[in-house]
Amino acid sequence: MTQYIKAAKVSDFAHRNFKCIRFLTKTIAVIKDKDSFYAIEADCKHQNANLLSRGMSSHIVTCPRHGWRYNMKTGECLTHDWASLRKHPLKIEDETIFIGTKPCE
């Protein structure tokens, strides 16, 4: 059974398209894409730099440390095939966004 933690409110996204939270040693981003939301790892697989520390203007982001590129919508690393980001389950209840503590299979 998946355990969930509170990550944000839907209203947090009135003027922004993502919010990062720390869970244990990981940074997980909740991203608003049009009228839906998803949760995905936000640390580079190379040296754990926060991929969204400089913001996000498109789904493609570049790691601020060494330039690895990721598609934040799919999790695909465009620099190395083996370095994909994992998505987390997400649910919304009464305008509160919860994310699963374990990545999707």
N, CA, C and O atoms as CSV, one atom per row, in Angstrom:
chain,resi,resn,atom,element,x,y,z
A,1,MET,N,N,0.834,-1.178,0.000
A,1,MET,CA,C,0.000,0.000,0.000
A,1,MET,C,C,0.881,1.245,0.000
A,1,MET,O,O,1.840,1.335,0.766
A,2,THR,N,N,0.554,2.193,-0.855
A,2,THR,CA,C,1.332,3.419,-0.976
A,2,THR,C,C,0.997,4.384,0.150
A,2,THR,O,O,-0.173,4.624,0.449
A,3,GLN,N,N,2.021,4.930,0.764
A,3,GLN,CA,C,1.834,5.963,1.777
A,3,GLN,C,C,2.002,7.318,1.104
A,3,GLN,O,O,2.839,7.478,0.216
A,4,TYR,N,N,1.212,8.281,1.526
A,4,TYR,CA,C,1.237,9.622,0.928
A,4,TYR,C,C,1.581,10.662,1.986
A,4,TYR,O,O,1.281,10.499,3.168
A,5,ILE,N,N,2.221,11.743,1.524
A,5,ILE,CA,C,2.508,12.881,2.386
A,5,ILE,C,C,1.938,14.136,1.738
A,5,ILE,O,O,1.838,14.228,0.515
A,6,LYS,N,N,1.572,15.087,2.562
A,6,LYS,CA,C,1.044,16.356,2.056
A,6,LYS,C,C,2.189,17.136,1.415
A,6,LYS,O,O,3.251,17.306,2.014
A,7,ALA,N,N,1.958,17.609,0.185
A,7,ALA,CA,C,3.011,18.317,-0.535
A,7,ALA,C,C,2.669,19.776,-0.817
A,7,ALA,O,O,3.553,20.632,-0.810
A,8,ALA,N,N,1.392,20.064,-1.065
A,8,ALA,CA,C,1.018,21.426,-1.457
A,8,ALA,C,C,-0.491,21.560,-1.468
A,8,ALA,O,O,-1.226,20.599,-1.241
A,9,LYS,N,N,-0.927,22.769,-1.735
A,9,LYS,CA,C,-2.336,23.064,-1.995
A,9,LYS,C,C,-2.451,23.432,-3.477
A,9,LYS,O,O,-1.514,23.977,-4.060
A,10,VAL,N,N,-3.571,23.140,-4.063
A,10,VAL,CA,C,-3.787,23.517,-5.464
A,10,VAL,C,C,-3.601,25.024,-5.631
A,10,VAL,O,O,-3.071,25.477,-6.645
A,11,SER,N,N,-4.032,25.790,-4.650
A,11,SER,CA,C,-3.913,27.255,-4.715
A,11,SER,C,C,-2.461,27.739,-4.734
A,11,SER,O,O,-2.200,28.874,-5.133
A,12,ASP,N,N,-1.515,26.900,-4.310
A,12,ASP,CA,C,-0.091,27.270,-4.365
A,12,ASP,C,C,0.371,27.505,-5.793
A,12,ASP,O,O,1.402,28.140,-6.015
A,13,PHE,N,N,-0.381,27.000,-6.763
A,13,PHE,CA,C,0.024,27.053,-8.163
A,13,PHE,C,C,-0.704,28.138,-8.953
A,13,PHE,O,O,-0.737,28.098,-10.183
A,14,ALA,N,N,-1.279,29.089,-8.260
A,14,ALA,CA,C,-1.967,30.186,-8.940
A,14,ALA,C,C,-0.998,31.019,-9.775
A,14,ALA,O,O,-1.365,31.528,-10.834
A,15,HIS,N,N,0.242,31.157,-9.295
A,15,HIS,CA,C,1.215,32.003,-9.988
A,15,HIS,C,C,2.543,31.306,-10.243
A,15,HIS,O,O,3.548,31.961,-10.522
A,16,ARG,N,N,2.553,29.991,-10.151
A,16,ARG,CA,C,3.777,29.237,-10.445
A,16,ARG,C,C,3.394,27.870,-10.988
A,16,ARG,O,O,2.265,27.408,-10.823
A,17,ASN,N,N,4.378,27.222,-11.652
A,17,ASN,CA,C,4.075,25.925,-12.273
A,17,ASN,C,C,4.754,24.746,-11.591
A,17,ASN,O,O,4.576,23.608,-12.024
A,18,PHE,N,N,5.530,24.988,-10.530
A,18,PHE,CA,C,6.111,23.866,-9.786
A,18,PHE,C,C,6.401,24.273,-8.348
A,18,PHE,O,O,6.496,25.452,-8.007
A,19,LYS,N,N,6.535,23.245,-7.526
A,19,LYS,CA,C,6.937,23.432,-6.128
A,19,LYS,C,C,7.782,22.227,-5.749
A,19,LYS,O,O,7.384,21.087,-5.990
A,20,CYS,N,N,8.941,22.470,-5.159
A,20,CYS,CA,C,9.815,21.382,-4.715
A,20,CYS,C,C,9.647,21.168,-3.215
A,20,CYS,O,O,9.508,22.114,-2.440
A,21,ILE,N,N,9.665,19.889,-2.834
A,21,ILE,CA,C,9.664,19.553,-1.415
A,21,ILE,C,C,10.802,18.571,-1.169
A,21,ILE,O,O,11.223,17.851,-2.075
A,22,ARG,N,N,11.284,18.552,0.043
A,22,ARG,CA,C,12.303,17.575,0.441
A,22,ARG,C,C,11.613,16.465,1.202
A,22,ARG,O,O,10.815,16.715,2.106
A,23,PHE,N,N,11.927,15.239,0.830
A,23,PHE,CA,C,11.431,14.082,1.559
A,23,PHE,C,C,12.622,13.169,1.790
A,23,PHE,O,O,13.215,12.653,0.843
A,24,LEU,N,N,12.966,12.975,3.055
A,24,LEU,CA,C,14.178,12.255,3.443
A,24,LEU,C,C,15.352,12.928,2.745
A,24,LEU,O,O,15.620,14.094,3.035
A,25,THR,N,N,16.058,12.270,1.851
A,25,THR,CA,C,17.217,12.877,1.196
A,25,THR,C,C,16.930,13.294,-0.238
A,25,THR,O,O,17.853,13.674,-0.958
A,26,LYS,N,N,15.699,13.235,-0.666
A,26,LYS,CA,C,15.334,13.503,-2.056
A,26,LYS,C,C,14.558,14.810,-2.206
A,26,LYS,O,O,13.833,15.230,-1.304
A,27,THR,N,N,14.727,15.438,-3.361
A,27,THR,CA,C,13.895,16.565,-3.752
A,27,THR,C,C,12.877,16.040,-4.750
A,27,THR,O,O,13.235,15.421,-5.752
A,28,ILE,N,N,11.612,16.291,-4.470
A,28,ILE,CA,C,10.531,15.869,-5.361
A,28,ILE,C,C,9.782,17.123,-5.787
A,28,ILE,O,O,9.448,17.970,-4.959
A,29,ALA,N,N,9.524,17.232,-7.079
A,29,ALA,CA,C,8.796,18.385,-7.609
A,29,ALA,C,C,7.358,17.994,-7.896
A,29,ALA,O,O,7.086,16.935,-8.462
A,30,VAL,N,N,6.447,18.860,-7.498
A,30,VAL,CA,C,5.061,18.780,-7.941
A,30,VAL,C,C,4.959,19.807,-9.055
A,30,VAL,O,O,5.239,20.988,-8.849
A,31,ILE,N,N,4.557,19.353,-10.238
A,31,ILE,CA,C,4.533,20.216,-11.414
A,31,ILE,C,C,3.105,20.320,-11.941
A,31,ILE,O,O,2.402,19.322,-12.094
A,32,LYS,N,N,2.702,21.551,-12.213
A,32,LYS,CA,C,1.397,21.791,-12.820
A,32,LYS,C,C,1.595,21.856,-14.333
A,32,LYS,O,O,2.413,22.626,-14.836
A,33,ASP,N,N,0.833,21.034,-15.043
A,33,ASP,CA,C,0.892,20.999,-16.504
A,33,ASP,C,C,-0.516,21.237,-17.029
A,33,ASP,O,O,-1.342,20.325,-17.056
A,34,LYS,N,N,-0.776,22.446,-17.438
A,34,LYS,CA,C,-2.123,22.888,-17.828
A,34,LYS,C,C,-3.050,22.757,-16.627
A,34,LYS,O,O,-2.904,23.507,-15.662
A,35,ASP,N,N,-3.993,21.830,-16.659
A,35,ASP,CA,C,-4.938,21.676,-15.555
A,35,ASP,C,C,-4.707,20.411,-14.749
A,35,ASP,O,O,-5.586,19.998,-13.993
A,36,SER,N,N,-3.542,19.783,-14.891
A,36,SER,CA,C,-3.253,18.567,-14.123
A,36,SER,C,C,-1.909,18.719,-13.421
A,36,SER,O,O,-1.154,19.659,-13.672
A,37,PHE,N,N,-1.636,17.772,-12.538
A,37,PHE,CA,C,-0.408,17.796,-11.744
A,37,PHE,C,C,0.289,16.442,-11.826
A,37,PHE,O,O,-0.356,15.414,-12.033
A,38,TYR,N,N,1.609,16.452,-11.662
A,38,TYR,CA,C,2.361,15.216,-11.505
A,38,TYR,C,C,3.539,15.477,-10.582
A,38,TYR,O,O,3.936,16.623,-10.372
A,39,ALA,N,N,4.093,14.404,-10.033
A,39,ALA,CA,C,5.230,14.506,-9.111
A,39,ALA,C,C,6.382,13.695,-9.680
A,39,ALA,O,O,6.186,12.585,-10.175
A,40,ILE,N,N,7.590,14.258,-9.606
A,40,ILE,CA,C,8.772,13.614,-10.175
A,40,ILE,C,C,10.010,14.010,-9.383
A,40,ILE,O,O,10.074,15.096,-8.807
A,41,GLU,N,N,10.985,13.121,-9.362
A,41,GLU,CA,C,12.260,13.455,-8.726
A,41,GLU,C,C,12.817,14.727,-9.363
A,41,GLU,O,O,12.628,14.960,-10.557
A,42,ALA,N,N,13.494,15.542,-8.576
A,42,ALA,CA,C,14.040,16.790,-9.100
A,42,ALA,C,C,15.529,16.936,-8.812
A,42,ALA,O,O,16.074,18.036,-8.908
A,43,ASP,N,N,16.190,15.836,-8.459
A,43,ASP,CA,C,17.642,15.851,-8.242
A,43,ASP,C,C,18.327,15.171,-9.415
A,43,ASP,O,O,17.911,14.095,-9.844
A,44,CYS,N,N,19.378,15.799,-9.934
A,44,CYS,CA,C,20.160,15.200,-11.014
A,44,CYS,C,C,20.758,13.877,-10.530
A,44,CYS,O,O,21.201,13.769,-9.386
A,45,LYS,N,N,20.766,12.899,-11.389
A,45,LYS,CA,C,21.308,11.579,-11.038
A,45,LYS,C,C,22.836,11.586,-10.954
A,45,LYS,O,O,23.426,10.622,-10.466
A,46,HIS,N,N,23.480,12.644,-11.415
A,46,HIS,CA,C,24.937,12.717,-11.407
A,46,HIS,C,C,25.466,13.069,-10.021
A,46,HIS,O,O,26.215,12.295,-9.426
A,47,GLN,N,N,25.078,14.238,-9.503
A,47,GLN,CA,C,25.564,14.664,-8.188
A,47,GLN,C,C,24.463,15.292,-7.335
A,47,GLN,O,O,24.742,16.088,-6.438
A,48,ASN,N,N,23.214,14.931,-7.618
A,48,ASN,CA,C,22.067,15.338,-6.815
A,48,ASN,C,C,21.776,16.838,-6.772
A,48,ASN,O,O,21.137,17.307,-5.829
A,49,ALA,N,N,22.226,17.595,-7.761
A,49,ALA,CA,C,21.881,19.020,-7.813
A,49,ALA,C,C,20.388,19.158,-8.101
A,49,ALA,O,O,19.821,18.372,-8.861
A,50,ASN,N,N,19.756,20.157,-7.493
A,50,ASN,CA,C,18.334,20.417,-7.736
A,50,ASN,C,C,18.174,20.938,-9.163
A,50,ASN,O,O,18.683,22.007,-9.502
A,51,LEU,N,N,17.472,20.188,-9.984
A,51,LEU,CA,C,17.301,20.533,-11.391
A,51,LEU,C,C,16.445,21.779,-11.593
A,51,LEU,O,O,16.496,22.395,-12.658
A,52,LEU,N,N,15.668,22.153,-10.598
A,52,LEU,CA,C,14.771,23.290,-10.739
A,52,LEU,C,C,15.234,24.511,-9.955
A,52,LEU,O,O,14.461,25.448,-9.754
A,53,SER,N,N,16.479,24.508,-9.513
A,53,SER,CA,C,16.982,25.626,-8.703
A,53,SER,C,C,16.994,26.937,-9.488
A,53,SER,O,O,16.975,28.013,-8.889
A,54,ARG,N,N,17.025,26.864,-10.805
A,54,ARG,CA,C,17.010,28.076,-11.643
A,54,ARG,C,C,15.646,28.294,-12.291
A,54,ARG,O,O,15.501,29.145,-13.169
A,55,GLY,N,N,14.662,27.536,-11.865
A,55,GLY,CA,C,13.327,27.671,-12.435
A,55,GLY,C,C,13.093,26.675,-13.557
A,55,GLY,O,O,13.937,25.832,-13.860
A,56,MET,N,N,11.911,26.802,-14.168
A,56,MET,CA,C,11.528,25.879,-15.233
A,56,MET,C,C,10.634,26.625,-16.212
A,56,MET,O,O,9.501,26.974,-15.880
A,57,SER,N,N,11.138,26.869,-17.416
A,57,SER,CA,C,10.334,27.576,-18.407
A,57,SER,C,C,9.786,26.625,-19.468
A,57,SER,O,O,8.869,26.982,-20.208
A,58,SER,N,N,10.341,25.423,-19.545
A,58,SER,CA,C,9.815,24.385,-20.441
A,58,SER,C,C,10.019,23.048,-19.740
A,58,SER,O,O,10.544,23.001,-18.627
A,59,HIS,N,N,9.613,21.979,-20.376
A,59,HIS,CA,C,9.775,20.662,-19.755
A,59,HIS,C,C,11.226,20.192,-19.776
A,59,HIS,O,O,11.582,19.272,-19.039
A,60,ILE,N,N,12.063,20.799,-20.599
A,60,ILE,CA,C,13.481,20.426,-20.668
A,60,ILE,C,C,14.270,21.343,-19.737
A,60,ILE,O,O,14.232,22.567,-19.871
A,61,VAL,N,N,14.989,20.726,-18.786
A,61,VAL,CA,C,15.807,21.498,-17.848
A,61,VAL,C,C,17.254,21.008,-17.923
A,61,VAL,O,O,17.526,19.875,-18.320
A,62,THR,N,N,18.163,21.884,-17.535
A,62,THR,CA,C,19.593,21.570,-17.550
A,62,THR,C,C,20.126,21.647,-16.134
A,62,THR,O,O,19.869,22.613,-15.416
A,63,CYS,N,N,20.866,20.631,-15.736
A,63,CYS,CA,C,21.463,20.608,-14.405
A,63,CYS,C,C,22.431,21.788,-14.266
A,63,CYS,O,O,23.264,22.013,-15.144
A,64,PRO,N,N,22.323,22.543,-13.158
A,64,PRO,CA,C,23.195,23.703,-12.975
A,64,PRO,C,C,24.659,23.353,-12.709
A,64,PRO,O,O,25.522,24.225,-12.820
A,65,ARG,N,N,24.958,22.107,-12.363
A,65,ARG,CA,C,26.352,21.738,-12.063
A,65,ARG,C,C,27.151,21.316,-13.292
A,65,ARG,O,O,28.234,21.846,-13.540
A,66,HIS,N,N,26.629,20.376,-14.054
A,66,HIS,CA,C,27.425,19.823,-15.150
A,66,HIS,C,C,26.687,19.733,-16.478
A,66,HIS,O,O,27.200,19.139,-17.427
A,67,GLY,N,N,25.506,20.304,-16.563
A,67,GLY,CA,C,24.827,20.426,-17.840
A,67,GLY,C,C,24.021,19.230,-18.327
A,67,GLY,O,O,23.582,19.219,-19.477
A,68,TRP,N,N,23.816,18.222,-17.480
A,68,TRP,CA,C,22.968,17.107,-17.910
A,68,TRP,C,C,21.569,17.653,-18.162
A,68,TRP,O,O,21.100,18.522,-17.427
A,69,ARG,N,N,20.897,17.147,-19.201
A,69,ARG,CA,C,19.573,17.634,-19.580
A,69,ARG,C,C,18.520,16.558,-19.322
A,69,ARG,O,O,18.746,15.371,-19.559
A,70,TYR,N,N,17.364,17.005,-18.831
A,70,TYR,CA,C,16.255,16.103,-18.498
A,70,TYR,C,C,14.941,16.640,-19.058
A,70,TYR,O,O,14.739,17.849,-19.169
A,71,ASN,N,N,14.063,15.716,-19.405
A,71,ASN,CA,C,12.691,16.058,-19.728
A,71,ASN,C,C,11.888,15.837,-18.453
A,71,ASN,O,O,11.694,14.697,-18.032
A,72,MET,N,N,11.425,16.910,-17.840
A,72,MET,CA,C,10.732,16.802,-16.554
A,72,MET,C,C,9.330,16.215,-16.697
A,72,MET,O,O,8.729,15.816,-15.700
A,73,LYS,N,N,8.809,16.156,-17.897
A,73,LYS,CA,C,7.485,15.549,-18.085
A,73,LYS,C,C,7.579,14.029,-18.125
A,73,LYS,O,O,6.729,13.337,-17.565
A,74,THR,N,N,8.613,13.507,-18.789
A,74,THR,CA,C,8.753,12.053,-18.928
A,74,THR,C,C,9.765,11.456,-17.962
A,74,THR,O,O,9.718,10.258,-17.683
A,75,GLY,N,N,10.683,12.277,-17.447
A,75,GLY,CA,C,11.753,11.793,-16.582
A,75,GLY,C,C,12.994,11.371,-17.352
A,75,GLY,O,O,14.015,11.039,-16.749
A,76,GLU,N,N,12.918,11.380,-18.675
A,76,GLU,CA,C,14.042,10.922,-19.501
A,76,GLU,C,C,15.253,11.846,-19.347
A,76,GLU,O,O,15.126,13.069,-19.405
A,77,CYS,N,N,16.422,11.244,-19.152
A,77,CYS,CA,C,17.667,11.997,-19.177
A,77,CYS,C,C,18.122,12.039,-20.628
A,77,CYS,O,O,18.300,10.992,-21.250
A,78,LEU,N,N,18.311,13.223,-21.171
A,78,LEU,CA,C,18.699,13.386,-22.566
A,78,LEU,C,C,20.202,13.277,-22.753
A,78,LEU,O,O,20.694,13.288,-23.881
A,79,THR,N,N,20.932,13.171,-21.651
A,79,THR,CA,C,22.388,13.073,-21.695
A,79,THR,C,C,22.858,11.627,-21.557
A,79,THR,O,O,23.790,11.207,-22.244
A,80,HIS,N,N,22.220,10.869,-20.675
A,80,HIS,CA,C,22.590,9.471,-20.435
A,80,HIS,C,C,21.325,8.629,-20.282
A,80,HIS,O,O,20.454,8.955,-19.477
A,81,ASP,N,N,21.226,7.562,-21.043
A,81,ASP,CA,C,20.040,6.699,-21.037
A,81,ASP,C,C,19.707,6.136,-19.660
A,81,ASP,O,O,18.531,5.991,-19.327
A,82,TRP,N,N,20.695,5.823,-18.870
A,82,TRP,CA,C,20.486,5.130,-17.592
A,82,TRP,C,C,20.033,6.058,-16.469
A,82,TRP,O,O,19.701,5.575,-15.387
A,83,ALA,N,N,20.008,7.354,-16.683
A,83,ALA,CA,C,19.825,8.313,-15.590
A,83,ALA,C,C,18.421,8.914,-15.518
A,83,ALA,O,O,18.281,10.080,-15.147
A,84,SER,N,N,17.406,8.174,-15.852
A,84,SER,CA,C,16.036,8.701,-15.840
A,84,SER,C,C,15.556,9.038,-14.426
A,84,SER,O,O,15.942,8.399,-13.448
A,85,LEU,N,N,14.712,10.050,-14.353
A,85,LEU,CA,C,14.066,10.433,-13.102
A,85,LEU,C,C,12.815,9.587,-12.926
A,85,LEU,O,O,12.182,9.188,-13.903
A,86,ARG,N,N,12.464,9.318,-11.679
A,86,ARG,CA,C,11.283,8.496,-11.409
A,86,ARG,C,C,10.118,9.382,-10.983
A,86,ARG,O,O,10.290,10.352,-10.245
A,87,LYS,N,N,8.939,9.029,-11.464
A,87,LYS,CA,C,7.722,9.727,-11.056
A,87,LYS,C,C,7.209,9.137,-9.749
A,87,LYS,O,O,7.497,7.990,-9.405
A,88,HIS,N,N,6.449,9.943,-9.041
A,88,HIS,CA,C,5.807,9.524,-7.799
A,88,HIS,C,C,4.299,9.595,-7.983
A,88,HIS,O,O,3.807,10.463,-8.704
A,89,PRO,N,N,3.561,8.701,-7.347
A,89,PRO,CA,C,2.104,8.809,-7.408
A,89,PRO,C,C,1.649,10.122,-6.770
A,89,PRO,O,O,2.285,10.632,-5.847
A,90,LEU,N,N,0.563,10.647,-7.267
A,90,LEU,CA,C,0.034,11.906,-6.760
A,90,LEU,C,C,-1.485,11.792,-6.702
A,90,LEU,O,O,-2.115,11.203,-7.580
A,91,LYS,N,N,-2.054,12.364,-5.655
A,91,LYS,CA,C,-3.513,12.429,-5.563
A,91,LYS,C,C,-3.908,13.767,-4.957
A,91,LYS,O,O,-3.141,14.382,-4.217
A,92,ILE,N,N,-5.107,14.202,-5.281
A,92,ILE,CA,C,-5.635,15.465,-4.775
A,92,ILE,C,C,-6.922,15.170,-4.023
A,92,ILE,O,O,-7.840,14.541,-4.550
A,93,GLU,N,N,-6.972,15.634,-2.784
A,93,GLU,CA,C,-8.166,15.486,-1.953
A,93,GLU,C,C,-8.480,16.837,-1.329
A,93,GLU,O,O,-7.645,17.414,-0.632
A,94,ASP,N,N,-9.671,17.335,-1.574
A,94,ASP,CA,C,-10.107,18.616,-0.999
A,94,ASP,C,C,-9.086,19.730,-1.230
A,94,ASP,O,O,-8.754,20.482,-0.314
A,95,GLU,N,N,-8.594,19.824,-2.468
A,95,GLU,CA,C,-7.651,20.876,-2.876
A,95,GLU,C,C,-6.253,20.729,-2.257
A,95,GLU,O,O,-5.422,21.626,-2.395
A,96,THR,N,N,-5.991,19.615,-1.582
A,96,THR,CA,C,-4.661,19.337,-1.036
A,96,THR,C,C,-3.998,18.290,-1.916
A,96,THR,O,O,-4.610,17.280,-2.260
A,97,ILE,N,N,-2.736,18.536,-2.282
A,97,ILE,CA,C,-1.977,17.623,-3.128
A,97,ILE,C,C,-1.109,16.737,-2.243
A,97,ILE,O,O,-0.351,17.229,-1.407
A,98,PHE,N,N,-1.227,15.441,-2.435
A,98,PHE,CA,C,-0.429,14.454,-1.706
A,98,PHE,C,C,0.432,13.700,-2.717
A,98,PHE,O,O,-0.002,13.420,-3.835
A,99,ILE,N,N,1.668,13.373,-2.305
A,99,ILE,CA,C,2.524,12.570,-3.174
A,99,ILE,C,C,2.894,11.276,-2.448
A,99,ILE,O,O,3.019,11.239,-1.224
A,100,GLY,N,N,3.064,10.224,-3.235
A,100,GLY,CA,C,3.453,8.943,-2.688
A,100,GLY,C,C,4.907,8.957,-2.251
A,100,GLY,O,O,5.753,9.572,-2.901
A,101,THR,N,N,5.193,8.282,-1.156
A,101,THR,CA,C,6.560,8.272,-0.622
A,101,THR,C,C,7.493,7.375,-1.417
A,101,THR,O,O,8.713,7.515,-1.322
A,102,LYS,N,N,6.938,6.453,-2.201
A,102,LYS,CA,C,7.765,5.581,-3.034
A,102,LYS,C,C,7.483,5.886,-4.499
A,102,LYS,O,O,6.331,6.121,-4.861
A,103,PRO,N,N,8.506,5.889,-5.349
A,103,PRO,CA,C,8.289,6.144,-6.775
A,103,PRO,C,C,7.385,5.095,-7.416
A,103,PRO,O,O,7.229,3.990,-6.897
A,104,CYS,N,N,6.800,5.455,-8.538
A,104,CYS,CA,C,5.991,4.517,-9.312
A,104,CYS,C,C,6.877,3.396,-9.818
A,104,CYS,O,O,8.074,3.590,-10.031
A,105,GLU,N,N,6.307,2.256,-10.007
A,105,GLU,CA,C,7.051,1.096,-10.530
A,105,GLU,C,C,7.399,1.300,-11.979
A,105,GLU,O,O,8.023,0.435,-12.592
